[in-house]
Amino acid sequence: MSARWTGVVVLGAVAGLLLLAVLAGAEPYRAVGNADPGAWVAGGTPVVRLLADLAGAACVGSLAFACMTASRRSGFVTADAYRERGVAARAAAVWAVAAAVEVPLSAADTAGLPLTDVLGHLPALLGAMEGPRAWLLTALLAAAVAVAARAALRWPTLVALTAVGLFAVLPPVVTGHGSADLGHDLALGALILHVPAAMLWLGVAFAVLRRRNVLPEAQLTACRRATGLCSAVVAASGILLGVVLVPGTWFASGYGLLLVAKVVVTSALVSFAVIRRRRPGFAPELVLLTAGFVAAADLTHTPVPGFFARATTTAETVLGYDLAGPPTAFRLLSDWRIDVVWAPVAVLLAAGYPVLVRRVEQWPWPRTAAWLGGCLLMLLATSSGLGRYAAAMFSCHLAAHMLLSMLVPALLVLGRPGLLLRRSVPAVGRRLGVLGQAGPVRFVLHPVVVLLLFAGSPFVLYATGLFDVAIRFHWAHLLIDAWFLVVGLVFFRLVLGDGLPNIARLGLLLAAMPADVLFAAYVMTTPRVIGNGPAAAQMYQALHLPWLADLLADQWAGGVVALAVGEFALLVALGGLLARWHADEAAYLPQGKETEEKWRRTSGIR
């Protein structure tokens, strides 16, 4: 698509969004009890957000496209990837500027104040409002991507920048409509999947249209698969968002009507993604996706119907759902609430592993059992009754946390997924090898760094008050789970993998055991109720659960669970290490009596 037609599409999107803002007038502000901040704020806030979203989509899409076209063997960028990272750098610069402009606009929009009043008190408002702080973080991350993308010449750098770009999308998302009210845990999880997938979809489609005349068929196929996956994620998460945010009649409110418009656009997009067979098919997708972004930008400016009115208990307001009673063994196993982020991850990992196993010969069944066991525990820790009660009780939280950080990674690593990928999909194995040779990756994988991260992360989170700051936010729980899962995978990969001598791996494992004991001892003996300080607004106390009268006793129980799960996971890893050690030794020792005697004679051993 030429620059002229791109400009026409963007201008049309801006004009459509301005028309929606004019039609809405001051009603969105009156609905939440705010004064009308003026036309500049009412029209400028959604328009600048739309421009930021479009620039962000162009940035992450170009980076993803460059990753797909970089050399698979050398890791250096190709000519097409080189041009795309330049496009990504320019788009990231526009993204950073738009996000910076959105900081005072979002503050004025949230407070219902004129822009001139907000500019004079912006530092104070930044300390009091989450939305402006989120846009400031996005602006800083986008600026970093704009600078780094200009110097990116290797595939691992492009992968890292794509990850940073996708993360930069999330701060305004997690502080928007889905972060409060009944069911906000489901809505927020769906948004975390929905918005980055939509941006990747639009960005990759835009990159394909620019390179459609020179794009090889293999790369075009890869782009089709990527956009097809994004379309599935966008459709599924969008339906969930509609059900959670507008549980009644969709046609009874402006928010519902906009959701209907998004559903129509998404249905048309999915139809194009299914029937597309030729290169020009990406152009209608680009136009429809832009229309979907217009509706999404206006949705962020439109109040959710019945905002804060559906939550009738403290638990529903704080957690997004209610609890049926004390966490009995039956409730922990049966009272499920699906985690929108981790449940699909666990299911996809469990379903994909056997598919890869069928591509190789003589794959040991204990590895498959370990992998599937790790996926099952991930699902139980996040979506069963344990995951449901983890947000309300520290003991349940710590039990789920230890499963995700210790036992789940140990079982997943015992499944040897890296070896399976190298054998079943050699191209992916080569890409992983190139990624593993990157300097930052080698630094992070250094045994000393890994041990410090693995042993020190629990103390940094729970002993410094950081958990008190994060406990009230569902997105923070998701980030904590992701951090500890990744750190656990890196640690157990060193302990159970191929990179170190057996004696070094054993030493690394034995060095981690005292840290687990010390952490459990700290949790059981500290007089401070973790997660119930002023930064947490005394959340555990505010929930006022009738079966949880003694918070310190619940914390002590959490320490016992942490000790038991942690030591059991380390023992599982120790058993896997010893079995691996025995197999390595057996591979060097000759088998059979005659061979052993011959070996002794030739080696001079009597």
Residue, then its C-alpha position, 0 to 999 in steps of 0.5 A: m500500500s502506497a503512502r498516499w493510500t495509507g494517509v487516506v485510511v488514517l485520515g478517514a479513521v481520524a474523521g470517523l472517530l471525531l464524528l463519534a466524539v461529536l455525537a457523544g458530546a458531554e454524555p460520557y463525562r456526565a455518566v461518571g459524574n465529571a464535568d465536561p473538559g471541553a472539545w479539545v479533550a473530548g475529541g483529542t483524547p480518543v484521536v491521539r490514542l488512535l494515532a498511538d495505537l496505529a503507530g504502535a501496530a506499525c512498529v510491532g508489526s514491522l519488527a515481527f515481520a523483520c523477525m520472520t524474514a531474518s536469516r535463519r542460519s547467521g542470525f543477521v537481518t536480510a535486506d527486507a528485514y533491514r528496511e522493516r526495522g527502519v520502518a519500525a524505528r520511525a513508527a516507534a518515534v511517532w508512537a512515543v510522541a503520541a503517547a507523551v501527548e496522551v499523558p496530559l490528555s488522559a489526565a484531563d479526560t479522567a478528571g473532567l478538567p480543561l487541558t489548561d488546568v491539568l498542565g499546571h498540576l500534571p506532576a501531582l496528577l501523575g502521582a494520583m492517576e494510573g492512566p497518565r502514568a501508564w501512557l508515560l511508561t508507554a512513551l518511554l518504552a516506545a522511545a527506547v524501541a525507536v532508538a534501539a531499532r536503528a542499530a538492530l542488525r541481528w535476529p535476537t535483537l529484533v526478537a527482544l525489541t518485538a517483545v518490548g514493543l508488545f509489552a509497551v502496548l499493555p500499560p494503558v490496557v491494564t489501567g482501562h475499563g477492564s481493570a475494575d468492576l465485577g469480572h475484571d480478572l476475566a476482562l483484564g486477561a482477555l484484554i492482555l491477549h486481545v490488544p497485542a494480537a490485534m496490533l500484530w495483526l494490523g502491523v503484519a498486514f501493513a508490512v505485507l502490503r508494502r512488500r507484496n511485490v517482492l515477498p517470497e511465497a514461503q514468507l507470505t505463508a508465514c505471515r498468513r499463519a501469523t495473522g490467522l493465529c492473531s485473528a483467532v485470539v482477537a475473536a475469542s478474547g473479543i467475545l469474552l470481553g463482550v460477555v463480561l463487560v456488557p452482560g445484558t442487552w448489547f443494544a441498550s447502551g452506546y458501549g454495547l452498540l460499539l461492541v456490536a460494531k466491533v463484532v461485525v468488523t471482526s467477523a468480516l476480518v475472520s472471513f477474509a483471513v479464512i478465504r484469503r488466497r491471493r496477496p491483494g487479500f490483505a488490503p481489505e483486512l487493513v481497512l477493516l482492522t483500522a475501523g476496528f481500532v476506531a471502535a476500540a479507541d471510542l470504547t476506551h472513551t465510553p463508560v461501561p454500562g453500570f460501571f461499579a454498579r454490578a459489584t455488590t460485595t467487597a470481594e466482587t469489587v476487589l477480586g472481580y468475583d465472590l467466594a463461596g466459603p472457606p477453602t476446603a479440599f473439595r472447593l480447592l479442587s472443584d471451584w474453578r475460575i478459568d484464568v484467561v491467560w494461563a489456562p490457554v497456555a497450559v492447554l496449548l503446551a499440553a496439546g502441542y507436545p504430543v504432536l511433536v513427539r509423533r514426529v520423532e522416534q523412540w521418545p521416552w514416555p517419562r519425558t512426556a509424562a513429566w511435561l503433561g504433569g507440569c501443564l496440569l499443575m500450571l492449570l491447577a495453580t491458576s484456574s482451579g479453586l487454588g487459583r481462585y482463592a490465591a487472590a484472597m488468602f496469602s496461604c493459597h497465593l503462596a501455594a500457587h506461587m511455589l507450584l508455578s515457580m518450583l514444581v511446574p518448571a522442574l517438570l517442564v524441563l524434565g520433558r526436554p522440550g528443547l531437544l524435542l524441538r531440535r529433533s522435530v522442527p530443526a528450523v526452530g531449533r536453529r533459531l533457538g540456537v542463534l537466540g541462545q548465543a546472544g550476549p544478554v541471553r548468555f549473561v542471564l544464563h550464567p549460573v551465578v546470575v541464575l542462582l541470584l535470581f532464583a534464590g533472591s526473587p522471593f525475598v525481593l518481592y515479599a520482604t521489601g513491601l513490593f508485594d503490598v504495592a502489587i497485590r490489588f492489581h490482577w495484572a500484577h499477579l499475572l506479571i509475578d506468575a510470569w516472572f517466577l515461571v520464567v526464572g524457574l525454567v531458566f534455573f531448572r534448565l541449568v540444573l537438568g540441561d546440558g550446559l554444565p558438568n554434572i558436579a556443577r549442576l549438583g552444586l547449583l541445586l544444593a546451593a538453592m536448597p538453603a535459600d528455600v528454607l530461609f524464605a519459608a522461615y522468614v514467612m513463618t516468623t515475620p511479625r508483618v502481615i505480608g500483603n496487608g500494609p498501607a500500600a495494599a490498603q489493608m486488602y486482606q483485612a478489607l476483604h473481611l473473610p469470616w473464616l480468616a480471623d488470624l492473618l498471621a496464622d494463615q501466613w504461617a500456613g503459607g510458609v509451611v506450604a512453601l517449604a513443603v512444595g519447594e523442597f519437594a520440587l528440589l528433590v524431584a530435580l535432584g532425582g532427575l539430575l541423579a538419573r541423568w548422571h547415571a545415564d551419562e556414566a552408563a554411556y561411557l561404561p562398556q556393557g557385558k562381562e567379556t567387554e568389561e574384561k577386555w576394557r580392563r586389559t587394554s586400560g591396564i587396570r588389574 
